[in-house]
């Protein structure tokens, strides 16, 4: 005779038994995950990133986040030279323990190797953009900019939500110190010459729904 599991539920005679699905989370190796694991671990949530050997999952996306990405993607795609490509929500393998996923990035078209590609090299990235969410504030304001600068991304934009309006904080890499220098904050309109001429109307992001 077996033993009764004290956590088991005793159901009335004739009651239907339902089995709740079990959620199995991946168990990390002793020395943490590595970049290649993002391509081979089964059932990872969409947009999983690797930061310092730990898997990072994205929270629910807000309307602001969605609309601002659409707005910037449309403007950048219209303005970029033909030898550049605009990439949305794909990873960059910085090193074996770091594979972040910028919301948007601009790379040379020659860096796109085919339809099965899942990541890019740091040397490919001309511009990386992060739209800050409530659950990603520390990553987008501190962790990722530091890693992007260390990897040599020449340009970085961080977009903040200011009462429903986007404020684009623009940074350029100071190669002498390996860190980003702030180049201004743009509201209502984003007009820049670098990394290529662009002029984007930032007002009313909800029009992109």
C-alpha positions as CSV (number, residue, x, y, z in Angstrom):
1,X,0.0,0.0,0.0
2,X,1.3,3.4,-0.9
3,X,1.4,6.5,1.3
4,X,-0.9,9.4,1.0
5,X,0.7,12.7,-0.1
6,X,-0.5,15.3,2.5
7,X,-0.6,17.9,-0.2
8,X,-3.0,15.8,-2.3
9,X,-6.7,17.0,-2.5
10,X,-9.4,14.5,-1.6
11,X,-12.2,14.8,-4.1
12,X,-15.9,13.8,-3.4
13,X,-17.0,10.5,-5.1
14,X,-17.9,11.2,-8.7
15,X,-16.1,14.6,-8.9
16,X,-14.0,15.3,-11.9
17,X,-10.3,15.4,-11.3
18,X,-8.4,18.2,-13.0
19,X,-4.6,18.3,-13.3
20,X,-3.1,21.7,-13.4
21,X,-0.2,22.0,-15.9
22,X,3.2,22.0,-14.3
23,X,5.5,24.9,-15.1
24,X,9.1,23.8,-15.4
25,X,11.7,26.6,-15.1
26,X,15.2,25.9,-16.5
27,X,17.8,25.1,-13.8
28,X,20.9,27.2,-14.3
29,X,24.3,25.5,-14.5
30,X,26.7,26.2,-11.6
31,X,28.6,28.8,-13.6
32,X,25.5,30.4,-15.2
33,X,24.1,30.3,-18.7
34,X,26.1,31.1,-21.8
35,X,25.1,32.9,-25.0
36,X,24.5,29.8,-27.0
37,X,21.8,28.6,-24.5
38,X,19.3,31.2,-25.8
39,X,19.2,29.2,-29.1
40,X,18.9,25.7,-27.5
41,X,16.8,26.0,-24.3
42,X,13.3,24.9,-25.0
43,X,10.2,27.0,-24.2
44,X,11.9,30.2,-23.3
45,X,9.5,33.2,-23.2
46,X,9.8,35.6,-26.1
47,X,12.5,38.3,-25.8
48,X,14.6,36.4,-23.2
49,X,18.0,38.1,-22.6
50,X,21.2,36.9,-21.1
51,X,22.9,39.4,-18.7
52,X,25.9,38.4,-16.6
53,X,25.0,34.7,-17.1
54,X,21.4,35.1,-15.9
55,X,18.3,34.8,-18.0
56,X,16.2,37.9,-17.9
57,X,12.5,37.9,-19.0
58,X,10.5,40.8,-20.3
59,X,7.4,41.9,-18.5
60,X,4.1,42.7,-20.2
61,X,4.5,45.4,-22.8
62,X,2.7,48.7,-22.4
63,X,1.0,50.7,-25.1
64,X,3.6,53.4,-24.7
65,X,6.4,50.9,-25.3
66,X,4.7,49.5,-28.3
67,X,3.8,52.8,-29.9
68,X,7.2,54.4,-29.4
69,X,9.0,51.4,-31.0
70,X,6.6,51.7,-33.9
71,X,7.1,55.5,-34.2
72,X,10.9,55.2,-34.1
73,X,11.1,52.2,-36.4
74,X,9.0,54.0,-39.1
75,X,11.1,57.2,-38.9
76,X,14.5,55.4,-38.9
77,X,13.5,53.1,-41.7
78,X,12.5,56.1,-43.8
79,X,15.7,58.0,-43.0
80,X,18.5,55.4,-43.0
81,X,20.8,54.9,-46.0
82,X,20.2,51.9,-48.1
83,X,23.4,50.1,-46.9
84,X,22.0,50.0,-43.3
85,X,19.3,47.8,-41.8
86,X,16.9,48.5,-39.0
87,X,16.6,45.5,-36.6
88,X,13.8,45.1,-34.1
89,X,14.1,43.0,-30.9
90,X,17.0,40.7,-31.8
91,X,19.9,39.9,-29.6
92,X,23.6,40.9,-29.7
93,X,26.2,38.5,-28.4
94,X,28.5,40.8,-26.5
95,X,30.4,37.9,-25.0
96,X,29.8,34.4,-23.7
97,X,27.8,35.6,-20.7
98,X,25.9,38.6,-22.2
99,X,23.4,38.5,-25.0
100,X,21.0,41.5,-24.6
101,X,18.2,42.4,-26.9
102,X,17.9,46.1,-27.7
103,X,14.4,47.3,-28.7
104,X,15.8,48.6,-31.9
105,X,19.2,48.8,-33.5
106,X,20.8,49.8,-36.8
107,X,23.4,47.6,-38.4
108,X,25.1,47.4,-41.8
109,X,22.9,45.5,-44.2
110,X,25.9,43.2,-44.8
111,X,25.7,42.0,-41.2
112,X,22.4,40.3,-42.0
113,X,23.4,36.8,-42.9
114,X,20.1,35.2,-43.7
115,X,16.6,34.3,-42.5
116,X,17.8,31.9,-39.8
117,X,20.1,34.4,-38.0
118,X,19.3,35.0,-34.3
119,X,22.0,37.4,-33.2
120,X,24.5,40.1,-34.2
121,X,28.1,40.9,-33.3
122,X,29.0,44.0,-31.2
123,X,31.0,45.3,-34.1
124,X,27.8,45.3,-36.2
125,X,25.8,47.7,-34.1
126,X,25.9,51.4,-35.1
127,X,22.9,52.5,-32.9
128,X,21.0,50.7,-30.1
129,X,17.8,52.0,-28.7
130,X,16.0,51.1,-25.4
131,X,12.5,52.2,-24.5
132,X,12.3,52.2,-20.7
133,X,9.6,50.2,-19.0
134,X,8.7,50.2,-15.3
135,X,10.2,46.7,-15.0
136,X,13.4,47.5,-17.0
137,X,14.4,50.9,-15.5
138,X,17.7,49.7,-14.0
139,X,18.6,47.6,-16.9
140,X,17.9,50.3,-19.5
141,X,19.4,53.2,-17.5
142,X,22.4,51.6,-16.0
143,X,23.2,48.0,-16.9
144,X,22.7,48.0,-20.7
145,X,24.3,51.4,-21.5
146,X,27.4,50.3,-19.6
147,X,27.6,47.1,-21.5
148,X,26.8,48.7,-24.9
149,X,29.6,51.3,-24.3
150,X,32.0,48.6,-23.3
151,X,31.2,46.7,-26.5
152,X,31.8,49.8,-28.6
153,X,28.3,50.7,-29.8
154,X,28.9,54.2,-31.2
155,X,25.4,55.6,-30.5
156,X,22.8,54.8,-27.9
157,X,19.3,56.3,-27.4
158,X,17.3,55.8,-24.2
159,X,13.6,56.7,-24.4
160,X,11.7,57.8,-21.3
161,X,8.0,58.1,-20.7
162,X,7.3,61.7,-19.6
163,X,3.5,61.8,-18.9
164,X,2.7,59.8,-22.0
165,X,5.2,61.7,-24.3
166,X,8.5,60.2,-25.4
167,X,11.8,61.9,-24.3
168,X,14.7,60.6,-26.3
169,X,18.1,60.9,-24.4
170,X,20.9,60.7,-27.0
171,X,24.4,59.5,-26.2
172,X,27.6,59.1,-28.2
173,X,30.5,56.9,-27.3
174,X,33.6,58.6,-25.9
175,X,36.1,56.0,-27.1
176,X,38.9,57.6,-24.9
177,X,37.0,56.6,-21.7
178,X,34.8,53.8,-23.0
179,X,31.6,55.5,-21.8
180,X,28.7,57.4,-23.3
181,X,28.6,61.2,-23.3
182,X,25.1,62.8,-23.2
183,X,24.3,64.7,-26.3
184,X,20.9,66.1,-25.3
185,X,17.3,65.2,-24.7
186,X,14.7,65.5,-27.5
187,X,11.0,66.1,-26.9
188,X,8.3,66.6,-29.5
189,X,10.8,66.3,-32.3
190,X,14.0,64.3,-32.8
191,X,16.3,66.0,-35.3
192,X,19.8,64.7,-35.5
193,X,22.7,64.5,-38.0
194,X,24.3,61.4,-36.5
195,X,24.5,58.5,-37.0
196,X,22.7,59.7,-40.1
197,X,20.3,62.6,-40.7
198,X,16.9,62.0,-39.1
199,X,13.9,64.1,-38.3
200,X,11.1,62.3,-36.4
201,X,7.9,63.8,-35.0
202,X,7.6,62.5,-31.5
203,X,4.2,64.0,-30.6
204,X,1.2,61.8,-30.0
205,X,2.7,58.3,-30.0
206,X,-0.9,56.8,-29.9
207,X,-1.3,57.6,-33.6
208,X,0.8,54.5,-34.2
209,X,-1.9,52.2,-33.0
